[in-house]
Amino acid sequence: MPRFEITTAVAAPPQRVFAVSLEVEVHTASMAGSGERAIDGVTSGRLRLGDTVTWQARHFGLRWRMTSVISAYDPPGYFVDEQMSGPFKRWHHAHHFEPDGKGGTVMRDCVEFAAPLGPLGAIAERAVLNWYMPRLLRVRNEHVKAAAEAT
């Protein structure tokens, strides 16, 4: 199962970065390139423990829907979102926020995912998803960073 980790330095305190990371509007703005939007569950404001949201986006020319739940939540240290239904066999995204000792935050994303369809999914992981998913998350993190640092 593919795993990757992305670390992003943010010049804002963990409480602020944690809060911004859970804002539906920040997420949708960060994914504007794929037209991602929240279409069910919590569709605006800040997500909290147990909240679900269904995202709709266009990737690879196809429309995708994924319903995720905030399955773990310990402000301002971390939260986890997991796929309940959608395109992946498994999607587990742990968001960690640690003070950097200078008033900022080290934001660390740990993602585990698996494509469906057995051997065909494994080919898709190696050929496309292993580079596409980290790139997509880096775009999101740059947007979160800018939003958190702006206030």
N, C-alpha and C positions, 0 to 999 in steps of 0.2 A: 504494500500500500504506500503510495507516494506521501512524503512528508516534506514540508519546507518551513523555514523560519525566516522572518524578516524583522530587522531591528531598525527603528527610526528614532532619531534624537529630535525632541520637541522642546522649544524654549517656552514652556508653560508648565505650571504645576500639575502633578498627576490627577488631582481632583477635576481640573478643567479638561484635560485630555480624555479622561474616562467619560465625562459627561458628553463631550462633543462626539466621541466615538459611538455613542448610543442614540444620537439624533437621527431620525429617519431622513430629515431634509438634508443633512450633511452627507449621508450615504448616497441619496439619490443624486445630489449635485456632483458627487465624486464619480459617479457612474454615468454621467450624461452622455458619454460617447456610445454607450450601448442602450441608451434610452431607458435605463432601469427606473422602475417606479414601484411603490408599494400599492398593491391593489386589494389586499384583504388583511384582516387582523388589525394591528396597530399601524395606521397609515400616516401618522404625523406625530411629532413630539418625540419624547425620550422613551426608549425601551427600558423595561425593568424585568426582574426575574419572573419567569413564567410567561412573558409576553410572546406572542407569535406574530409573524408578519409574512405575507406572501409577496415575493418580489417577482416582477415580470421584466424581462430584458431581452435584447436581441444580441446573440453571439453567433458567429460563423454563419450569419444570414438567416438564422432560425430563431423563433420566439421560444423562450424558456420560462418556466415558472418554478420557483422554489419556495417552499414554506419552511421557515426556520423558527426555532424557539430559543429564547435566552434560558439556557439550562443551568447555568451557574452564574453567581453574581455576588461579588464581594468588593464594594466600593472602598477606596479608589484603586484597589490592587488588580482586579481581573474580572472578566466575564467570559462566558463561553456561548457561542451560538452554534447550533447543530441543525442539520437538515432533518425535517420531519417527512417531507415528500419533495420530490423533484428529480433533477437529472442525474444526481450522483447515487451510487450505491451507498456511499458514506461521505459525509462532510462534517468535520469537527474543527472549529476555529476558536482557539483560546487566545484572548487578548490580555496581555500583561502590561501593567503600568508601574514603573519603579522610579523613585526619585533619583536624579543624576548627581545629587550633592551640590548643585549650583542653582537650584530653584527650578530646574527643568525636569523633563521626564524621558526615560528610556522606554519607548513603546515597543513591545515585542509581540509579534503575531506568530503563533504556532499552528500550522494547518496540517491536518491529515485528511486525505480524500481518496476515494476510489470510484472509478468509472463503472457503470453497469456493463452488462453484456460479456462477462467472462473474458475470453481471449481477445475478442475485438476491443473491449474496453481497455485491456492492458496495452494494446497497440496504440489506441487513442491517447492513453496516458503518456507513453514514451514519445509519440510523434508530435503531440500538440499540447496537452494539458500541463505537462511538467514545466514548460516555459511560459505558457499563456497565463496560468493561474497566479504565479508569483508576480508577473508583470502587471496584471490587473490589480493585485493587492498593493503593489508599490504606488500605482496611480491613486488608489483610494487613500493610502497613508499620506501622500503629499498633500492631498486635499484636507484631510483631518489636521495635519500639521499646520497648514495655513490658517484654517478656521480657528484652531486653538490659540495660535500665536497672535491672531488679530485682535483678541479681546484682552 
